[in-house]
Amino acid sequence: MKRIILLMLLAAVFLTACKNEGKTDQGVRVSPAPKGTEAEKPGTQDPEKPGTKDSDKPGAQTEKDPENPGDQTEKIPTENDTMTGVILPGIIDDPVVSEIWKDGKKVAEVTDMRAASITNAGILYAKYMEKGEFIRDSEYHILNPDTGEDKLLGVVVDESYETNYNRVELGGKIYTLIRKGELTDEESFPLILLEIDPEKGLTERDVCPDGFPYAMLSRAGDKLLIGNHDLNEAATDSVWLYDPKDESFRQVICYQEESRPLLQVYHDGKNAYILCLREVNGSSRIIVEQYDESYRKIAENDITALYLEGVEEGLTDEDVLNEMIQPVARFFLTEDGHLYYENFSCTSFLADLKNGCINQSGECFRAAKGSDALYYDLMKGFREGTKVPNRAYRLAGGELTLSESNEENPLYYYTDISVSENGTVMAVFEYDDPENIQPDLPPMLKIQ
């Protein structure tokens, strides 16, 4: 039954868009460190580590060159091979070299960089060594954009998914959620909190025994708020509080409903906000629940009308319902009364809760919330015309400002954005030439 539920959730996402090392009784594992190896130096390429530049969201497909359909090299894998971007056994993609830019200067190049985000310590990114359809060993690196130093922090073995869109900085460390094992297996795999220490490496801590791949994470003052969408037949969605001081987990909210309502969690430093999907009189409703410091529910806000206004025009009723049940990647609230929503499919919007209106909506948003502003961007790769400028928005103090820029090559467009705890912004640009007139240019990460 659980496998059927997971397959249904995976299908909804796709259609629209480790072996335990050193385990202790406390469920804490130190991820294996590299043995006798150094992190890849900027400016070098490792021909034994080919990869892809596809999105890290569920449902992303490996891209091929339409002009060179035979450019995929067939190779018999050996035990020393590192394979990324696997399409079929023995078929691998060419390496992709990303350029890192800061203050208008190129400071580094990295081969096969994946899931990059900016942090106080530098650029956190991963390299994937695929082992199956939904399983890989993941190297985690920190790159210092000021010095070019690239540090390999450790390897997560048998990782199947990481919630890189919900990474959190707290106390000089970076936290994210991971799940191990093939996603379609009958076996339960725990939800794991991965603690990334830029100085000491990786530590894994089990949150709960039955982990949902697209789990939820938010900073809650000096703690972490974690949401898990249960896959067991008991259908118990849960919200957990993690305290780094004593490394403890405490369940603070529990939903025992057949509808499995939990979509995403957010904390503003004082109150917790839980995004839910609920059935009310036979109708699906999107609800934001508000909880106080003791996790007593003090209010709830039905935002269904705003949600329907933010959904792409022209969708059928069935499509709209499908959008509602999608896992949610990003959910933010601001002090001035704005709400940002982004699911794994084609719905994302910025709403003004005070005035009950949508500021911006569309399928092309990515967002990141800093301490004093919400930054988000419109991916011009989804818009017609190659000479349209890139658009980036900043919301601060209730004021929404728009900046537009054309790169030297107009075929570059935003694909992601992240903000560090200290307010540094990094935008990721991809190159796409629909007419294939120019050769592919490398992805660029620009630090502002």
C-alpha positions as CSV (number, residue, x, y, z in Angstrom):
1,M,0.0,0.0,0.0
2,K,2.8,2.4,1.0
3,R,4.6,1.8,-2.4
4,I,1.4,2.6,-4.2
5,I,1.0,5.9,-2.3
6,L,4.6,6.9,-3.0
7,L,4.3,5.9,-6.7
8,M,1.2,8.1,-7.0
9,L,3.0,11.0,-5.4
10,L,6.0,10.6,-7.6
11,A,3.8,10.3,-10.7
12,A,2.0,13.5,-9.8
13,V,5.3,15.3,-9.6
14,F,6.8,13.8,-12.7
15,L,3.8,14.2,-15.0
16,T,3.6,17.9,-14.3
17,A,6.8,19.3,-14.2
18,C,23.0,4.6,1.7
19,K,23.8,2.1,3.3
20,N,24.1,3.2,6.9
21,E,27.7,4.0,7.8
22,G,28.8,3.9,11.5
23,K,25.2,3.9,12.9
24,T,24.8,4.3,16.6
25,D,21.9,3.6,19.0
26,Q,21.0,7.3,18.8
27,G,20.5,7.3,15.1
28,V,23.5,9.6,14.5
29,R,26.0,8.8,11.7
30,V,29.1,10.6,10.6
31,S,29.2,10.5,6.8
32,P,32.4,9.0,5.4
33,A,35.1,11.4,4.6
34,P,37.2,11.1,1.4
35,K,40.0,8.7,1.6
36,G,43.3,10.0,0.4
37,T,41.6,12.4,-2.1
38,E,41.6,16.2,-2.4
39,A,38.7,18.3,-3.5
40,E,38.8,19.3,-7.2
41,K,40.7,22.4,-7.8
42,P,39.1,25.3,-9.5
43,G,39.8,25.5,-13.2
44,T,40.3,21.8,-13.7
45,Q,38.1,19.1,-15.2
46,D,37.9,15.5,-14.2
47,P,37.2,13.4,-17.3
48,E,36.2,10.5,-15.1
49,K,33.3,12.5,-13.6
50,P,30.9,13.3,-16.5
51,G,27.5,14.8,-15.5
52,T,24.4,16.8,-16.5
53,K,23.0,20.2,-16.1
54,D,19.4,19.2,-15.5
55,S,17.2,20.6,-12.7
56,D,17.3,19.1,-9.2
57,K,13.6,19.1,-9.0
58,P,11.6,15.9,-9.4
59,G,10.8,15.1,-13.0
60,A,13.8,16.8,-14.6
61,Q,14.9,15.1,-17.7
62,T,18.5,14.7,-19.0
63,E,19.1,16.9,-22.0
64,K,20.6,15.7,-25.2
65,D,22.0,17.7,-28.1
66,P,19.4,17.4,-30.9
67,E,22.1,18.0,-33.5
68,N,24.2,15.2,-32.2
69,P,21.9,12.3,-31.1
70,G,24.8,9.9,-31.2
71,D,27.1,11.9,-28.9
72,Q,26.3,9.7,-25.8
73,T,29.3,7.5,-25.3
74,E,28.7,3.9,-24.5
75,K,31.0,2.5,-21.9
76,I,31.3,-0.7,-19.9
77,P,31.4,0.5,-16.2
78,T,34.1,-0.6,-13.9
79,E,34.3,-0.4,-10.1
80,N,36.4,2.8,-10.4
81,D,33.9,4.6,-12.7
82,T,31.9,7.5,-11.4
83,M,28.7,8.0,-13.4
84,T,26.4,10.9,-13.3
85,G,23.3,11.7,-15.3
86,V,22.7,8.1,-16.1
87,I,20.1,7.6,-18.9
88,L,20.6,3.8,-19.5
89,P,23.2,1.5,-18.0
90,G,26.6,2.2,-19.5
91,I,25.5,5.5,-21.1
92,I,26.9,8.7,-19.7
93,D,26.8,12.4,-20.5
94,D,29.6,14.8,-21.2
95,P,31.0,16.8,-18.3
96,V,29.5,20.3,-17.6
97,V,31.8,23.0,-16.3
98,S,30.1,25.8,-14.3
99,E,31.7,29.2,-14.0
100,I,31.7,31.1,-10.7
101,W,31.6,34.9,-11.0
102,K,32.0,37.5,-8.3
103,D,32.3,41.3,-8.6
104,G,32.4,40.9,-12.4
105,K,35.3,38.5,-12.4
106,K,35.5,34.8,-12.9
107,V,36.9,33.3,-9.8
108,A,36.5,29.5,-10.3
109,E,35.3,26.7,-12.6
110,V,33.7,23.5,-11.2
111,T,32.9,20.3,-13.2
112,D,29.5,18.7,-12.6
113,M,28.3,21.1,-9.9
114,R,24.8,20.3,-8.7
115,A,22.4,21.8,-6.2
116,A,24.5,24.9,-5.5
117,S,23.4,27.6,-3.0
118,I,25.2,30.4,-1.3
119,T,26.0,30.3,2.4
120,N,28.1,32.4,4.9
121,A,30.9,29.9,4.4
122,G,30.8,29.9,0.6
123,I,29.0,28.0,-2.1
124,L,27.6,24.7,-0.9
125,Y,27.1,22.2,-3.7
126,A,27.0,18.5,-4.5
127,K,28.4,16.0,-7.0
128,Y,26.3,13.0,-7.8
129,M,27.7,9.5,-8.5
130,E,24.6,7.7,-9.8
131,K,24.1,4.0,-8.7
132,G,20.5,3.4,-9.9
133,E,17.3,5.1,-11.1
134,F,16.8,7.0,-7.8
135,I,19.9,6.4,-5.8
136,R,23.4,7.9,-5.7
137,D,26.4,8.7,-3.6
138,S,26.6,12.4,-3.0
139,E,29.7,14.4,-2.4
140,Y,29.1,17.7,-0.5
141,H,31.6,20.6,-1.2
142,I,32.1,24.1,0.1
143,L,33.8,26.5,-2.4
144,N,35.2,29.8,-1.1
145,P,34.6,32.3,-3.9
146,D,37.2,34.7,-2.5
147,T,40.1,32.3,-2.5
148,G,38.9,29.6,-5.0
149,E,39.5,26.9,-2.4
150,D,37.2,23.9,-2.9
151,K,36.7,21.7,0.1
152,L,35.2,18.2,0.0
153,L,33.3,17.8,3.3
154,G,32.2,14.2,3.0
155,V,30.0,11.7,1.1
156,V,26.4,10.6,1.7
157,V,26.1,7.0,0.6
158,D,22.9,5.7,-1.1
159,E,21.2,9.1,-1.1
160,S,18.0,9.2,-3.1
161,Y,16.9,12.8,-2.5
162,E,18.0,16.0,-0.8
163,T,15.7,19.0,-0.2
164,N,18.3,21.5,-1.4
165,Y,15.5,24.1,-1.9
166,N,15.0,24.2,1.9
167,R,18.5,24.4,3.2
168,V,18.9,26.4,6.4
169,E,21.8,28.1,8.1
170,L,22.0,28.0,11.8
171,G,24.9,28.5,14.3
172,G,27.6,28.4,11.6
173,K,26.2,25.1,10.1
174,I,24.0,24.3,7.2
175,Y,21.1,21.9,7.6
176,T,19.1,20.0,4.9
177,L,16.9,16.9,4.8
178,I,17.8,13.7,2.9
179,R,16.3,10.3,2.2
180,K,18.2,7.1,1.3
181,G,17.3,4.0,-0.7
182,E,15.4,3.6,-4.0
183,L,12.3,5.7,-3.8
184,T,10.1,2.9,-5.2
185,D,11.2,0.3,-2.7
186,E,8.6,-1.3,-0.3
187,E,11.1,-0.9,2.6
188,S,10.8,2.2,4.8
189,F,13.7,4.5,5.0
190,P,14.2,7.2,7.7
191,L,14.0,10.9,7.2
192,I,17.5,12.2,7.9
193,L,18.6,15.6,9.0
194,L,22.0,16.2,7.4
195,E,24.2,18.6,9.4
196,I,26.9,20.2,7.3
197,D,29.7,21.8,9.2
198,P,32.1,23.7,6.9
199,E,35.0,22.9,9.2
200,K,34.2,19.3,10.5
201,G,32.1,17.7,7.7
202,L,28.8,15.9,7.6
203,T,26.7,14.3,10.4
204,E,23.4,12.4,9.8
205,R,20.6,12.3,12.3
206,D,17.4,10.2,12.0
207,V,14.3,12.3,12.4
208,C,11.6,9.6,12.1
209,P,11.5,6.1,10.7
210,D,9.4,6.6,7.6
211,G,10.7,9.6,5.6
212,F,8.9,11.4,2.8
213,P,11.4,12.5,0.0
214,Y,10.1,16.0,-0.3
215,A,10.0,16.8,3.4
216,M,10.0,20.3,4.8
217,L,12.5,22.4,6.7
218,S,12.5,25.9,8.2
219,R,14.5,27.8,10.7
220,A,12.6,28.4,14.0
221,G,14.7,30.9,15.9
222,D,17.6,28.9,17.4
223,K,15.9,25.6,16.4
224,L,14.7,23.8,13.2
225,L,11.1,23.0,12.2
226,I,10.7,19.8,10.2
227,G,7.6,18.5,8.4
228,N,7.1,14.9,7.2
229,H,4.3,13.7,5.0
230,D,3.8,10.1,6.3
231,L,3.5,7.3,3.8
232,N,2.2,4.7,6.2
233,E,-1.3,3.4,6.1
234,A,-1.9,5.2,9.4
235,A,-1.5,8.5,7.5
236,T,0.1,10.4,10.3
237,D,1.6,13.7,9.0
238,S,3.9,15.2,11.6
239,V,5.9,18.4,12.5
240,W,9.1,18.1,14.5
241,L,11.3,20.6,16.4
242,Y,15.0,20.0,16.5
243,D,17.2,21.6,19.1
244,P,20.9,21.7,18.1
245,K,21.9,22.4,21.7
246,D,21.0,18.9,22.9
247,E,20.5,17.3,19.5
248,S,16.9,16.4,20.3
249,F,13.8,15.9,18.2
250,R,10.3,16.6,19.6
251,Q,7.1,16.1,17.7
252,V,5.0,19.3,18.2
253,I,2.1,18.8,15.7
254,C,0.5,15.6,14.5
255,Y,-2.2,15.2,11.9
256,Q,-4.1,11.9,11.8
257,E,-6.2,12.5,8.7
258,E,-6.7,10.3,5.7
259,S,-6.2,13.3,3.5
260,R,-2.5,13.7,4.5
261,P,-2.9,17.5,4.7
262,L,0.7,18.7,5.3
263,L,2.2,20.7,2.4
264,Q,5.0,22.9,3.8
265,V,6.2,24.6,7.1
266,Y,7.5,28.1,7.9
267,H,8.6,29.9,11.0
268,D,9.0,33.7,11.4
269,G,11.0,33.4,14.6
270,K,7.9,33.7,16.8
271,N,5.1,31.8,15.3
272,A,4.9,28.7,13.1
273,Y,2.8,28.6,9.9
274,I,1.7,25.3,8.5
275,L,0.5,25.1,4.9
276,C,-2.3,22.4,4.6
277,L,-4.6,20.9,2.1
278,R,-8.0,20.2,3.7
279,E,-11.3,18.8,2.6
280,V,-14.2,21.1,3.7
281,N,-17.7,20.1,2.8
282,G,-16.4,18.0,-0.1
283,S,-14.2,20.9,-1.4
284,S,-10.4,21.1,-1.4
285,R,-9.1,24.1,0.5
286,I,-5.6,25.6,1.0
287,I,-5.3,26.6,4.6
288,V,-2.5,28.4,6.5
289,E,-2.5,27.4,10.2
290,Q,-0.7,29.6,12.8
291,Y,0.8,28.2,16.0
292,D,2.2,30.1,19.0
293,E,5.5,29.3,20.7
294,S,3.9,26.4,22.6
295,Y,2.6,25.0,19.3
296,R,-1.0,25.8,20.1
297,K,-3.1,26.7,17.1
298,I,-4.1,30.3,17.4
299,A,-5.5,31.1,13.9
300,E,-6.0,29.8,10.4
301,N,-6.4,31.5,7.1
302,D,-8.2,30.0,4.1
303,I,-6.2,31.2,1.1
304,T,-8.0,29.1,-1.5
305,A,-9.4,32.1,-3.4
306,L,-5.9,33.7,-3.7
307,Y,-4.5,30.3,-4.7
308,L,-7.0,29.9,-7.5
309,E,-6.2,33.4,-8.7
310,G,-2.5,32.5,-8.8
311,V,-3.0,29.2,-10.7
312,E,-2.2,29.3,-14.4
313,E,-5.1,30.3,-16.6
314,G,-6.8,27.7,-18.8
315,L,-6.4,24.7,-16.5
316,T,-9.2,22.3,-16.1
317,D,-10.8,21.6,-12.7
318,E,-8.9,18.3,-12.7
319,D,-5.6,20.1,-13.4
320,V,-6.3,22.6,-10.6
321,L,-6.9,19.9,-8.1
322,N,-3.7,18.2,-9.3
323,E,-1.8,21.5,-8.6
324,M,-3.3,21.6,-5.1
325,I,-1.9,18.2,-4.1
326,Q,1.6,18.8,-5.5
327,P,4.4,18.9,-3.0
328,V,5.4,22.4,-2.2
329,A,9.0,23.5,-2.6
330,R,9.0,27.0,-1.1
331,F,6.5,28.7,1.3
332,F,7.4,32.1,2.9
333,L,5.6,34.8,4.8
334,T,6.9,38.3,5.3
335,E,6.4,40.8,8.1
336,D,4.5,43.2,5.7
337,G,1.9,40.6,5.0
338,H,3.1,38.9,1.8
339,L,3.0,35.2,1.1
340,Y,5.1,33.3,-1.5
341,Y,4.1,29.9,-2.8
342,E,5.9,27.6,-5.2
343,N,5.1,23.9,-5.9
344,F,6.9,21.3,-7.9
345,S,4.6,21.7,-10.9
346,C,3.6,25.0,-12.6
347,T,2.1,27.1,-9.8
348,S,4.0,29.9,-8.1
349,F,2.8,33.3,-6.9
350,L,3.5,36.2,-4.6
351,A,0.3,37.3,-2.8
352,D,-0.6,40.4,-0.7
353,L,-2.6,38.9,2.2
354,K,-3.6,42.3,3.6
355,N,-5.2,43.5,0.3
356,G,-6.2,40.0,-0.8
357,C,-4.5,40.2,-4.2
358,I,-1.8,38.5,-6.3
359,N,1.3,40.6,-7.0
360,Q,3.0,38.2,-9.4
361,S,2.2,34.7,-10.6
362,G,3.3,32.3,-13.2
363,E,5.2,29.0,-13.7
364,C,8.6,30.6,-13.9
365,F,9.5,31.7,-10.4
366,R,12.3,30.7,-8.0
367,A,12.6,32.4,-4.7
368,A,14.8,32.8,-1.7
369,K,14.1,34.7,1.5
370,G,16.8,36.7,3.2
371,S,16.7,38.2,6.7
372,D,15.2,41.5,5.4
373,A,13.9,40.8,2.0
374,L,12.3,38.3,-0.3
375,Y,14.2,37.9,-3.6
376,Y,12.7,36.1,-6.5
377,D,13.3,35.8,-10.3
378,L,11.5,35.1,-13.5
379,M,13.1,32.5,-15.7
380,K,13.1,34.1,-19.1
381,G,13.8,30.7,-20.6
382,F,10.1,30.0,-20.4
383,R,9.2,33.3,-22.1
384,E,9.1,33.8,-25.9
385,G,11.9,35.7,-27.5
386,T,15.6,35.6,-26.8
387,K,16.2,39.3,-26.3
388,V,13.8,39.7,-23.4
389,P,15.8,40.9,-20.4
390,N,16.3,38.9,-17.2
391,R,14.0,40.1,-14.5
392,A,14.8,40.0,-10.8
393,Y,12.5,41.3,-8.0
394,R,13.2,42.3,-4.5
395,L,10.5,42.7,-1.8
396,A,11.5,44.7,1.3
397,G,9.4,46.8,3.6
398,G,6.3,46.3,1.5
399,E,8.0,47.7,-1.6
400,L,8.4,45.5,-4.7
401,T,11.3,46.6,-6.9
402,L,12.1,45.2,-10.3
403,S,15.5,45.1,-12.0
404,E,16.1,44.1,-15.6
405,S,19.4,43.1,-17.2
406,N,20.6,41.7,-20.4
407,E,23.7,39.6,-20.3
408,E,26.3,40.0,-22.9
409,N,24.7,36.9,-24.5
410,P,20.9,37.3,-24.3
411,L,20.5,33.5,-24.3
412,Y,21.4,33.3,-20.6
413,Y,18.5,33.1,-18.2
414,Y,17.9,32.7,-14.5
415,T,17.3,29.2,-13.2
416,D,17.7,29.7,-9.5
417,I,18.5,32.1,-6.7
418,S,19.7,31.8,-3.1
419,V,20.5,34.1,-0.2
420,S,22.9,33.4,2.6
421,E,22.3,34.2,6.3
422,N,24.4,37.3,6.0
423,G,22.5,38.6,2.9
424,T,24.7,37.6,0.0
425,V,22.7,36.8,-3.1
426,M,23.7,34.3,-5.7
427,A,21.9,33.8,-9.0
428,V,22.3,30.8,-11.3
429,F,22.2,31.3,-15.1
430,E,21.8,28.6,-17.7
431,Y,22.3,29.0,-21.5
432,D,19.7,27.9,-24.0
433,D,19.9,28.5,-27.7
434,P,16.6,27.2,-29.2
435,E,17.9,27.7,-32.8
436,N,21.2,26.0,-31.9
437,I,23.1,28.7,-33.8
438,Q,25.9,29.0,-31.2
439,P,27.6,26.2,-29.2
440,D,26.5,25.6,-25.7
441,L,28.0,28.1,-23.2
442,P,28.6,27.1,-19.5
443,P,26.2,27.7,-16.7
444,M,27.2,30.7,-14.6
445,L,26.8,31.4,-10.9
446,K,26.9,35.1,-10.1
447,I,27.5,36.4,-6.6
448,Q,26.1,39.9,-5.9
